[in-house]
Amino acid sequence: MLIDDQTLHLPIGKVNGCRSKRFNWFKSRDVQTAAKDRIIQKNKRRHFVVSEALWTPGRALYEYARQRPDETVLLCAGDDGHTRSLTRRELDEWSSRLAHRLQASGAARGQLVAIVLPTCIEHMVAVFAAYKAGATPFPVSNGMPPTERDAMLALAAPVCIISDQADLQGITRKDMAALDDFPASLPAAEVPNPVKAVGSGGSTGKPKLIVTPGDFAYPEGQHPMAALLRIGSTDLKYSPGPLYHNGPLLFSIITLYIGGRVLLNERFRAPRALELIEQYRPTVLNLVPTMMQRMLREADMPAHDLSSVNLVWHLAAPCPEWAKLGFIEQFGGERILELWAATESTGLTVIDGNDWLAHRGSVGQGVMTEFRIVDEAGRELPPGEVGEIFSRFLGMGPQYEYRGADPLRQLPGGFTSVGDMGYLDADGYLYLSDRRTDMIISGGANIFPAEIEAVISEHPGVRDVAVIGLKDSDLGRRVHAVVEALDTANPPDMEALAARCAAALARYKVPRGFELVEALPRNEAGKIRRSTLRDERGG
């Protein structure tokens, strides 16, 4: 250890996110300098705990910086119209300096580094700094309300937090700009494990972490997902989505790891996205269907030069047929690729636009993935019959670890369900009938009704509430709350309920509509009939 063990262990000190005194102790200038000196001496005596034939993410950035030091590798378009960028040398040296500081805070293999920042250059620097320290990045939405954020952080118990939010007392972006006292050399560290961690509200409305286990080290220039995603070292990948989402995070990590380049934006806006594609000419896009729909609604989309795009990956939510057809017409069916998978890595499918035209509505055939479609009693169903989808990679069990939640349901042999319903056709193509029984997918984000219901039901005038997703031409589904009042003669004020939600939830989770009913429909077991509520309101 670089400093004494008690200094390096930095758990959450309070539920409201304040750090322990030991974290504040590290922020003093004298301690930083002493830690830096000890890091340098320690690195002179240590060797990488990884074969030279395998590259960690840190090693990859270091090697590419040696080969192409002045090549622009990372860009982020801001809301102000300006785009910031880093060369390979700048990304490598900045992430190394931050990694040394993280190591001085105790970051190491098996530890999580929480990154509570908007999508920006510093966010990706922090991701790779965590890897260089041997630790695991854990992005958290910068717009998450403090109560929700703190519950997530308490569950993760990160060794360090990188954030501008004052109450977290973490390493700020201003701190990141003042790391000259730390070496720019690649730190000595063990191979990062786990690979990443992402947060979720969970089906119960309680926070949970989805951790991807395994060593992050592969042969030079290779990654098991890169070939599947058809991303190479000459590609510029554009992900307009936020980095706390699994898709943009994973696509960006993989692209940089294999030597490609990454374009991000602070916030997705369809007109700006089209301008960025024309200006920077990315070869790979990583979108969600809501983005596709908003881009297609831009009247001048056909006037933009989008000819650089070789591949458009869309995932995270069902894609409306009209949006799929629009992108196929714009780019060609062979360039439109849909991926169905879960963050828990229980299996995946892929389908391109041409194959989709022959199997409309399908999400594709399994890629090294086996399926079992079963009824409520666990009996396997024949092709064409809808049931719960259980899947596994060939010869493997699920590749995930939960923190704060029970494991997913399994069948014998390691077949696992994330709650999706659907069916297989006779040719093995998978079709989704309902992504999950209760979960709402709005704008590509997973929203769990129990979390919202917990907030609304706290109101003294609410007897019960059901939050459902209603069809929306833009978002796919919009969040709608159906409220049963305790006293129908004196019902709660809907504006008050909206304000309550706005104060406690991330903005995208706040219901766009509130509705009062005399009584919620229930089945014989007393459970609310959500499907009835959805069907009565247009499905």
N, C-alpha and C positions, 0 to 999 in steps of 0.2 A: 504494500500500500504506500501511496505517496505521502500521506499525512496520517495521523492517528485515526483508528477506526471510528471513533465517536464523531470526529469531524466529518468523515466521508459519508456517514449514514444520515440522510436528510429526508425524513418522512414529513408528511403534511402535519403541521403543528396544530391547526385548528380547522374546524369544518368550513369556516368562511374563506379558506384558501391562504391564510397568512402562513408564512414560512416560520420554521423554528429559528431560535436565536443563532443556532450554528450556521444557518444559511446567511444571515446578516453578517456574522463574523467573517465569512469568506469574502464578503464584498469589500472589506477594508483593503487599502492599497498595499500595506506592508505584507499582509498575508498572501495577496495575489503574487507579489514579487517573490516571496519565499517559496510559494508553491511552484512558480515557474522555474526557479533554480533547481528545485528538487526533481521536477519533471525532466529537465535536461540531463541531470546526472543519472536519473533512473533509466532514461532511454538509451544512454550509452552502454548500460549493462544488460538491457533486455533485447530479445529477438522476437520476431513475429511468430506467433503460435499458429502458423499456417504454412503449408507447403508452398514453395515458390511456383509450383504449377497451378495453384489456385489463386484467384484474385478476390479479395474482399472489396466492398464498395470503395473504401479509402484507397486501396492499392490501384483500383481502376482509375479513379480521378487523378491520382499521382502520375500514373503511366501516360495517360492521355495528355496531361499537362506538359510532360516532357516531350511528347511527340509533336503536339500542335499547340504550343503555349499561347499564341495570339489569336486563336480561333474563338469567335464568339460562340458560347455554348449554352447560355441561359439568358432568356429575355422575359421580362414581365411588363405588360402594358398597363399603365395606371389609369385611374378614372380621370386624371387631369389631362389626358391626351399624350403624355410623355411615356416613353418606354425605357426602362433601365436594363442594363445588360452586364454580363460578366464574361471575361475570357476564360479559357480553361485554366490558365495560370492563376488568375484572380480567384476563381471558384476553389481551386485546390488549396491555395495558401490561406484564404479566409476560413474555409472549413477546418483546416488543420489547426489554426490558431484557436478557433472556438473549441475544437476537440480537446486541446491541451487544457483549456480552462474547465471544460466539463469533467475531464479526468481528475483535475484538482478538486472538484466538487464531489468526487466519488463515482462518476459514471464509469461503468464497466459492463462486461458481459452479463446479461440477465437483468440489467437495470433499465427502466424506462425513463426517457427524457421527454417531458411534456412540451409541446410546441403550441402555444396559444397565440397565434398570429394570424392576420389576414393573409390571403395569397399574395406573396411578395417574394423578392429575391432572397431576403433573409430567411424565409421559411425553408427554401430548399437548401440553403447553406446550413441551416440548423439540422435538417434531416441527415445530411452527409457528415456533419460534425458528430452527431450522435453515433453513426456507424464507425467513424474513425476512432472514436473513444472506446469502441467495442460494445456500445450500448444499443438500445432499440428506440427509434423515434415513435412518438405517440402524439399525432396531431389532434388538437381539440378546437372546435369552432370558436373563433374569436368573438362571435356574436351571441354565444350561449349565455343565458341569464346566470348571474353568480350562483344561485342556489343549485341549479342543474350542473353548472360547471364544477362547483366544489364537490358535489357528490361524485362526479366522475373522477376528479383528481384524488379524492380520498380513497376510492377504490383502486386506482392505479398506483398510488404511493410513489410518484416519480422521484428519482434522485435529484433531478433538477427541473426547473421550469424556465422556459424562454418565452417572455411575454412583456408587452408594454403596460399591461394592466397593473396599476400601482399596488392593489391589495395583495397581489400574488408575490410581490417582492422577489421577482425572478431576474434573469438576465434580460435586459431590454435591448431593443435594436440600437439604442444609443450606446449601450455597453458593447455591443457587437462591433460597433464602428471604432472602438478604442481598445484593440487587442494587441497593440504593437509590442507589449512586454512579453507576449507569448510566442513561442517559436512557430515558424511557418512550415516546419518539417513535418512529415507524416509521423504521427505518434505511434509508439509501440502499443499494440493492443491485441487481445484475443479476437477470434472470429466472432462477429456479432451473432447472437442467438438469444431470443427469437428474432425473426426477420422484421416484423412490424406489429403494431397494435393499433386498433381503431376502436372508437367508442360507439355505443348504441344505446337507445332508450330501452330496448328489450321488449318482449311481448307482454311483460307484466307492468311496463311503465317505469321500471327501476333501471338504473344504469348498469351496463355490463360492458366488459372489454372482450373483444375478439382478438386473440393473440395468435399469430401465425408462427408456429415453432420451426426450428431448423437452423442450421448454420448458413450464413450468407457468404458463401465462397464457391466460385465456379471457375472452370478453366478460362483462360484469357479470352475476352471478347464474347463469351457465351453466357446465356441465361436460359433456363428451361422454358420460360414463357415467351422469350423474344421470337423464337422460330414460329410459335403458334400465332403470335400477334403480327408476324411478318414485318417486324421492325428491325432495321439494320443500322450500322454505324454511320451511314450517309444521310439518315433521315432527320428531318426537323419535325418533331411531334408537337401539335397544338392541343392543349387541354384547357378549355375555357372554364371548367368547373373548379370549385374550391378544393384545396389540398387536404382538408379534413375528410373528404369523401374518398373511399377506397379506390375507386377507378382512376381519377386524376393522379392520386398519390402513387399508385402502383405503376401506371403507365410512365410517369415521369422518372421514377426510380430506375425502372428497367431500361428506359431509353438512355439515360445518362450512364448507367452501368456498362452498357455495351458500346459506348462511344458516340451515340447520337446526340442531338441537340434538342432543347426544350423551349417552347414558347408558352407562356402563361398570360392570364390577364387578371387584374385585381378583382374584376366583377364582370360577369357575362352580360353583354348587351348585344342583341343581334346585329344592329347596323355596324357597331364597332368590330364585332367578330368578322364580318364580311370584309371590312377594310383591312383588318390585320392579315387575313388570309391573302388578300391581294398584295399587300405591302411586303410581307415576310416570306410568302410562298412556302408554307409548310407542306410536307408530303403525307403526313398522317394526322387525322383528326380523331379526337376521343370525345364523343358527345353523349348526351342523354336525349331522349325523344323530345322533351320540352324545348331544348335548344334547336333541334331540327325544325320543329313546328314554327318557332318564332323567326328563324332564318327564312323559311319558305314564305312567311307572310310579308317579308320585306319586298316591296314591289320592284325594287331595283336589283334583287339578287341575280337575275340573269345577266345584268349589265356588268357584274364584277368578274374579273379574271380569276377563276378558281382552278385553273388548269394544272397547277402544281400538285393538287391533291391526288395521291395514288390510292389511299385507303381512308375510309370513314368507318370507324368502330362506334357502334352505339350499344349501350347496355344500361343496366340499373332499373329499367322500367319497361313495360310493354309499349311498343311503338304503334301508333294509329296507322291504319293501312294507307291513308292519304299521304301521311308524312313519309312513309317508306317508299311509296311510289314516286313522290316528288323528288326524293334524293336519288332514287334509281334513274329517273329521267335526267337529273342534273349531272350525275357523275358516272352513270353506267352501273349495271347490276353487279359486275365483277368487283367493283370497288366498295360496295356497301356490305359491311360485315356486322352481324349481330352476335353478341356473346351472352349466353345465359350461364350464370354461375352465382355462387354465394360467397360472401367473405370468408365463410367457414371452410371453403375448399373441399366441398363434398362431391365435386364433379363439375363438368361443364359441357356445353354444346356450342357449336359455331355454325352459322349459315350465311352464305352470301346472297346478294340480291337476286341473282339468276335462279339459284336453287329455291329461294323463297317464292319466286313467281310460280314455280311448279308445285310448291307446298305451302300455299298461302296460310299465314297464321302460325306456322311452325317457328320454333327457335333453333331448329337444326337437329342433327344427329350427335350422339355423344362422342367426345374426343377422349379416347382411352377411359371411357366412362360407361358403367353398366347401370341399368335402371330396374327398379321394381315399382309397379303401380299397384297399390293395394286399396281395398275397401276399408271401412271402419273396423272390421273384425280382423284385419291383417291378411286377408286372402288376396292372392295375386289376381289381377284382372287381365282379361284379354285385350288385344289392340282395339282401340276405339272407345273404350270405357273409361270414364273419368274417375280418378281416385287420387290418393295422396302420393306424391312423388318421393321415392327413396332412391338414392344414388350413391355410387362409390367409384373412385378411381380403380382401375383394374388391379386387383390384388392388394389394395390398400384401404385402410380405414380413413376416417375423416382427418383432415390436416388442420386442426384448430384446437385452441384451448380457451375455455370461458373463464372469466373472473367475474363473480357476482351473479352467476346464473347456473342453472343445472344444465348438463349436457343435452344435446338434441336427441330426439327419439331415434332409436336404431332397430333394424331388423337383424336377425342372425346373419353373420357374414360381413358386418360392418356397413350395411346399407343405411344411410342416414337421411332424415327429412328435415328441411328447414320450414316446412309447413305449406309448401306450394301444392296446388292441385292441378291436375292435367292428365293427359293420356298420350300414349304412343300409337302411331299408325303401324300398318303392316310392314313398312320399310324401316321402322326404328326412328322415325322423326318424332320429336317431342313437341307437344302443344300444351300451352298453359291455359287453363280455364279461369283460374283466379290465383293471382300471384301468392296471396296468403288469405286465410279466412277473414282476418280482421285488419291486417296491416294496410295502411294507405300509402300508396306511392304517388307523391305529388312533386312534379318537376324533377324527378329522378331521386328524390330523397325519401327514405323510409320513415314513415311516421306511425307511431304506435298509439292507438286510441286510449289505452289505459293510462298513459302518462298525462294526456289532456283531461281525461275524465277525472283523474285524481285532483286536478286543480279546480275544475268546475264544481265537483261535488263537495268541496270545502265550504262553499257558500251556504249559509244557514237556510236559505229558501229553496234549496234544491233537494228533491227527494232522490232522484236518480237521473243519470244522463248516459246517452250513447253517442259516441262520436263515430261518424261514418265518412266514407269517401264517395262523393258524387261525381259523375262524369263531368269533365271540363275539357273544352276543345284546346286549351292552352297548356294546362298543367297535367293533363291526363286524369287526375282526380283532385278535387278540392275538398278541404276539410270542412265538415258540417256537423254542428252539435244539435242534438235533439234532446230537449230538457223536459223532465217531468217535475212540476213544482210541488213543494210540500203542501202549499195552500193555494189552490187554483184561484181563490178570490184575491190573493195578494202575492202574485208571482214575482220572482226576482227580476230585476231590471236587466235587459239583455246587454245594454251598454256597459253596465257594471261587470257583467260576466266577461265581456270582451276585454275590458281593462284589466281584470284579474288575470286573464290568460296572457295578455301582452306583457304583464309585469313578471310572469313566472316562466314563460316559455320562449324558445327561439321564435323569431317572427314567422318562419315558414310553417310552424306548428299551430299557430293561432287560427281557430276556425274562422272561415270567411263568411259563415252564416250561422245564426242561432235561431232555434225554433222551439216554441212551447207546445207541448201536447198534454192532454189530460192524463194519459197513461201510456207507458211504453209497452209495445207488444211483447209477450213472453211465451215461452214454451211450457210444457207440463212440468219441467224441472225448475221453472222460475227464471230461466236464463232469457235475456233479451234477444229477440229475433232480429238480428242486424240485417239479414238478407231481406226481410220484409220491409224494414225501414228504407233500405236502398231501392228496392223494387218500386215502392210507392212513390219514390221521388225521381224516378227515371233510370234507376239502375246504377 
